[in-house]
């Protein structure tokens, strides 16, 4: 590990994205036609932060299997702090079947590897988290979470416990909703929004977030609007809000400023998996350096906020140029080089 004091902790799932052949089905495709890539949103963000130069830690649970060993090797190689990592001897690391369309867009369509007890990420233990948290929290500024842990009873309890610890220690919460219906019900329509039970589970997280990242459809499902200013106004803490929309402009309400920018065109589109996670990492990478003392609001100019969003968008664009959510993640130098050659768009 390159830094024993992570500034961002990322809690949740680490898994394998089994990418089917473009236009094909990963469930029926021959093994040699599929591409297995380590991923999972919190693991993606932790790796992306480390590559950008921000000390990050991962809190999650992996199967004591070959995939888990590969993950450990990758995370150690990236310099991600693993003191919050748990191991499961009974449950495997989850494999997610990902259908890739010919344009690079993807659909999550089920899982592989379950031996009858579920997957390791579903069994994250609060007790082990309680032991790991004190040394991890020494320098932490942000805790990044998503909603997938809420889909399983044990991991939901661990997530709620982590949020309580963060509140006690005055650690800011970044919430990337990252709605994935198949994690809640394996036979769910991948395009379906959250039902009443899922909405009830997600609702208590929203007022705890200092930064809320949503895809456009997630904002509409949860708030009946995709306007980040309106979303922020709906919550008592008035969080910073970013709404992404695939290839359409990203919109934000950050530090009292609102705006929108066209997304940056990637060098090429191979696979969009992990682009949103790279965007989140790019944003947190800068917020860590700009976040004021506990209890103080962000005081940033409109120009600085726009630069932050543009940097984050570049991180997302560059990930689209390679397969998987982790391998193509850029360094800060690569982002700077890309931005130097990209046209500077006017805000919308």
BELUR-V517267 format. One record per backbone hydrogen bond with DSSP energy under -1.0 kcal/mol. CO is the residue of the C=O (numbers start at 0). NH is the residue of the N-H. E is the energy in kcal/mol with one decimal. If there is no record, write none. Layout:
co=CO nh=NH e=E
co=CO nh=NH e=E
//
This chain:
co=6 nh=140 e=-3.2
co=6 nh=141 e=-1.8
co=7 nh=56 e=-2.4
co=8 nh=143 e=-3.4
co=9 nh=58 e=-2.7
co=12 nh=42 e=-1.2
co=14 nh=38 e=-3.6
co=15 nh=95 e=-3.6
co=16 nh=18 e=-1.1
co=16 nh=36 e=-2.4
co=17 nh=97 e=-2.7
co=18 nh=34 e=-2.3
co=20 nh=23 e=-3.6
co=24 nh=28 e=-1.7
co=29 nh=32 e=-2.2
co=30 nh=33 e=-1.2
co=34 nh=18 e=-2.7
co=36 nh=16 e=-3.6
co=38 nh=14 e=-2.0
co=39 nh=43 e=-3.1
co=40 nh=44 e=-2.6
co=41 nh=45 e=-2.4
co=42 nh=46 e=-2.4
co=43 nh=47 e=-2.6
co=44 nh=48 e=-2.7
co=45 nh=49 e=-2.2
co=46 nh=50 e=-2.2
co=47 nh=51 e=-1.9
co=48 nh=52 e=-1.3
co=48 nh=53 e=-2.7
co=54 nh=6 e=-2.5
co=54 nh=7 e=-1.3
co=55 nh=80 e=-2.7
co=56 nh=9 e=-2.6
co=58 nh=11 e=-2.4
co=59 nh=85 e=-2.8
co=61 nh=87 e=-2.3
co=62 nh=64 e=-2.2
co=64 nh=68 e=-2.4
co=65 nh=69 e=-2.1
co=66 nh=70 e=-2.4
co=67 nh=71 e=-2.5
co=68 nh=72 e=-2.2
co=69 nh=73 e=-2.3
co=70 nh=74 e=-3.1
co=71 nh=75 e=-2.6
co=72 nh=76 e=-2.2
co=73 nh=77 e=-2.1
co=74 nh=79 e=-2.6
co=80 nh=57 e=-2.5
co=81 nh=84 e=-1.7
co=85 nh=61 e=-2.5
co=87 nh=63 e=-2.6
co=91 nh=119 e=-2.7
co=93 nh=15 e=-2.5
co=94 nh=111 e=-2.2
co=95 nh=17 e=-3.6
co=96 nh=108 e=-2.7
co=97 nh=19 e=-2.9
co=98 nh=106 e=-2.3
co=99 nh=22 e=-3.8
co=100 nh=103 e=-2.0
co=103 nh=271 e=-1.9
co=104 nh=100 e=-3.4
co=106 nh=98 e=-2.8
co=109 nh=96 e=-2.9
co=111 nh=94 e=-1.2
co=118 nh=121 e=-1.4
co=119 nh=122 e=-2.0
co=121 nh=154 e=-1.2
co=124 nh=128 e=-1.7
co=125 nh=129 e=-2.5
co=126 nh=130 e=-1.3
co=127 nh=131 e=-1.8
co=128 nh=132 e=-2.3
co=131 nh=135 e=-1.2
co=132 nh=136 e=-2.3
co=140 nh=171 e=-1.8
co=141 nh=8 e=-2.4
co=142 nh=173 e=-2.7
co=143 nh=10 e=-2.6
co=144 nh=175 e=-2.4
co=146 nh=149 e=-1.4
co=147 nh=150 e=-2.1
co=148 nh=151 e=-1.4
co=151 nh=155 e=-2.4
co=152 nh=156 e=-1.9
co=153 nh=157 e=-2.0
co=154 nh=158 e=-2.4
co=155 nh=159 e=-2.5
co=156 nh=160 e=-2.0
co=157 nh=161 e=-2.4
co=158 nh=162 e=-2.3
co=159 nh=163 e=-1.8
co=160 nh=164 e=-2.2
co=161 nh=165 e=-2.6
co=162 nh=166 e=-2.3
co=163 nh=167 e=-2.4
co=164 nh=168 e=-2.3
co=165 nh=170 e=-2.9
co=171 nh=142 e=-2.7
co=172 nh=209 e=-2.7
co=172 nh=210 e=-1.8
co=173 nh=144 e=-2.5
co=174 nh=212 e=-2.8
co=176 nh=146 e=-1.2
co=179 nh=182 e=-1.8
co=180 nh=183 e=-1.2
co=180 nh=184 e=-2.1
co=184 nh=187 e=-2.5
co=188 nh=191 e=-2.4
co=194 nh=198 e=-2.7
co=195 nh=199 e=-2.2
co=196 nh=200 e=-1.7
co=197 nh=201 e=-2.5
co=198 nh=202 e=-2.4
co=201 nh=204 e=-1.8
co=204 nh=207 e=-1.8
co=205 nh=208 e=-1.1
co=209 nh=239 e=-2.5
co=210 nh=174 e=-3.0
co=211 nh=241 e=-2.5
co=212 nh=176 e=-1.9
co=213 nh=243 e=-2.3
co=214 nh=218 e=-2.3
co=215 nh=219 e=-2.1
co=216 nh=220 e=-2.4
co=217 nh=221 e=-2.4
co=218 nh=222 e=-2.7
co=219 nh=223 e=-1.4
co=226 nh=230 e=-2.4
co=227 nh=231 e=-2.5
co=228 nh=232 e=-2.0
co=229 nh=233 e=-1.1
co=231 nh=234 e=-1.3
co=234 nh=237 e=-1.5
co=239 nh=211 e=-2.8
co=240 nh=252 e=-2.6
co=241 nh=213 e=-2.6
co=242 nh=250 e=-2.6
co=243 nh=215 e=-2.1
co=244 nh=247 e=-2.5
co=249 nh=260 e=-2.2
co=250 nh=242 e=-3.1
co=251 nh=258 e=-1.7
co=252 nh=240 e=-2.3
co=253 nh=256 e=-2.6
co=256 nh=253 e=-2.6
co=258 nh=251 e=-2.3
co=259 nh=347 e=-2.5
co=260 nh=249 e=-2.3
co=271 nh=274 e=-2.1
co=273 nh=277 e=-2.3
co=274 nh=278 e=-2.1
co=275 nh=279 e=-2.3
co=276 nh=280 e=-2.5
co=277 nh=281 e=-2.5
co=278 nh=282 e=-2.0
co=279 nh=283 e=-2.7
co=280 nh=284 e=-2.8
co=281 nh=285 e=-1.1
co=282 nh=286 e=-2.4
co=283 nh=287 e=-2.6
co=285 nh=289 e=-1.2
co=286 nh=290 e=-2.7
co=292 nh=295 e=-2.2
co=300 nh=304 e=-2.2
co=301 nh=305 e=-2.3
co=302 nh=306 e=-2.1
co=303 nh=307 e=-2.2
co=304 nh=308 e=-2.3
co=305 nh=309 e=-2.3
co=306 nh=310 e=-2.4
co=307 nh=311 e=-2.4
co=308 nh=312 e=-2.6
co=309 nh=313 e=-2.0
co=310 nh=314 e=-1.8
co=311 nh=315 e=-2.0
co=312 nh=316 e=-2.4
co=313 nh=317 e=-2.3
co=314 nh=318 e=-1.3
co=315 nh=319 e=-1.1
co=317 nh=320 e=-1.0
co=318 nh=321 e=-1.5
co=319 nh=269 e=-3.4
co=319 nh=270 e=-1.5
co=325 nh=328 e=-1.9
co=330 nh=334 e=-2.1
co=331 nh=335 e=-2.4
co=332 nh=336 e=-2.3
co=333 nh=337 e=-2.3
co=334 nh=338 e=-2.7
co=335 nh=339 e=-1.9
co=337 nh=341 e=-1.1
//
